[in-house]
Amino acid sequence: MATRMLRAALERVGISRLSRARVLLTVPAASTSIERRALQQAARAAGAAHALAESPRGADGVPEVA
């Protein structure tokens, strides 16, 4: 499901399988490393050359928890 959504978003902005993009994904601060890795793999499967999953951080560099 995530792969299809990411592929549709990449196609919508004009990224095809031939022109691979670098993708930055934001994930909740409470997400596990397994969830982050799954999103990175889905982005690569959708056509991204590189995918980085980061959680939002405050000005002090500490992850924000909602």
Phi, psi and chi 1 to 4 in degrees:
 res  aa     phi    psi   chi1   chi2   chi3   chi4
   1 MET       -  -47.0  179.2   67.0  139.6      -
   2 ALA   -64.0  -37.3      -      -      -      -
   3 THR   -63.3  -43.8  -56.5      -      -      -
   4 ARG   -64.6  -40.2  -77.0 -171.9  -87.5  159.1
   5 MET   -65.8  -43.0  -70.0  175.8   63.0      -
   6 LEU   -67.1  -40.0  -71.9  166.1      -      -
   7 ARG   -61.3  -43.1 -175.1  175.0  -66.6  137.8
   8 ALA   -63.4  -40.3      -      -      -      -
   9 ALA   -66.4  -40.9      -      -      -      -
  10 LEU   -66.2  -40.3  -69.9  173.1      -      -
  11 GLU   -65.0  -36.6  -72.6  174.2   -1.7      -
  12 ARG   -64.5  -33.2 -170.4  169.8 -108.7 -164.8
  13 VAL   -92.2    4.0  -63.4      -      -      -
  14 GLY    95.2   16.7      -      -      -      -
  15 ILE   -95.3  123.9  -56.9  -61.9      -      -
  16 SER  -106.3 -179.0   68.3      -      -      -
  17 ARG   -66.4  -25.2  -68.3  -64.8 -121.0  165.8
  18 LEU   -80.9  -37.2  -62.4  176.4      -      -
  19 SER  -104.2   94.5   62.0      -      -      -
  20 ARG   -84.2  137.6  -61.5  170.2   63.1   90.8
  21 ALA  -104.5  159.9      -      -      -      -
  22 ARG   -92.2  133.8  -70.0  179.4  -73.7 -178.9
  23 VAL  -122.0  134.9  176.7      -      -      -
  24 LEU  -112.2  120.3  174.0   63.8      -      -
  25 LEU  -108.7  136.1  -56.2  164.6      -      -
  26 THR  -103.7  134.7   56.4      -      -      -
  27 VAL  -125.5  158.1  -65.2      -      -      -
  28 PRO   -60.6  148.8  -21.7   30.8      -      -
  29 ALA   -62.1  -27.6      -      -      -      -
  30 ALA   -85.7    3.3      -      -      -      -
  31 SER   -72.5  149.6   64.1      -      -      -
  32 THR   -87.3  166.6   65.3      -      -      -
  33 SER   -64.1  -29.7   62.7      -      -      -
  34 ILE   -67.5  -42.3  -65.6  170.1      -      -
  35 GLU   -65.2  -40.1  -67.1  168.0  -29.9      -
  36 ARG   -64.1  -44.6  -68.6  169.6 -161.8 -117.5
  37 ARG   -63.5  -38.4 -173.2  173.1   45.0 -130.3
  38 ALA   -62.5  -41.0      -      -      -      -
  39 LEU   -67.2  -39.5  -82.2  176.0      -      -
  40 GLN   -63.3  -42.5  -71.0  172.6  -24.7      -
  41 GLN   -65.4  -38.5  -70.2  172.9  -10.0      -
  42 ALA   -65.2  -39.1      -      -      -      -
  43 ALA   -66.5  -40.5      -      -      -      -
  44 ARG   -65.9  -39.8  -75.9 -169.6 -152.2  106.3
  45 ALA   -66.8  -27.4      -      -      -      -
  46 ALA   -80.2  -11.2      -      -      -      -
  47 GLY   123.3    5.1      -      -      -      -
  48 ALA   -80.7  140.2      -      -      -      -
  49 ALA   -74.2  -44.1      -      -      -      -
  50 HIS  -135.0  143.5  -59.7  -75.1      -      -
  51 ALA  -134.6  130.6      -      -      -      -
  52 LEU  -122.5  123.4  177.8   63.6      -      -
  53 ALA  -105.4  116.5      -      -      -      -
  54 GLU  -124.6  149.2  -72.1  -69.2  -38.0      -
  55 SER   -97.6  152.0   60.4      -      -      -
  56 PRO   -64.2  141.0   13.8  -17.6      -      -
  57 ARG  -126.7  147.0  -62.2 -171.1 -177.9  -87.4
  58 GLY   -78.3  179.9      -      -      -      -
  59 ALA   -63.1  -24.9      -      -      -      -
  60 ASP   -87.6    1.1   55.4    1.1      -      -
  61 GLY    86.1   -0.3      -      -      -      -
  62 VAL   -91.1  133.8  176.6      -      -      -
  63 PRO   -57.7  137.9  -20.8   29.5      -      -
  64 GLU   -81.5  136.5  -64.9  177.3   10.3      -
  65 VAL  -115.2  126.2  179.0      -      -      -
  66 ALA   -84.2      -      -      -      -      -
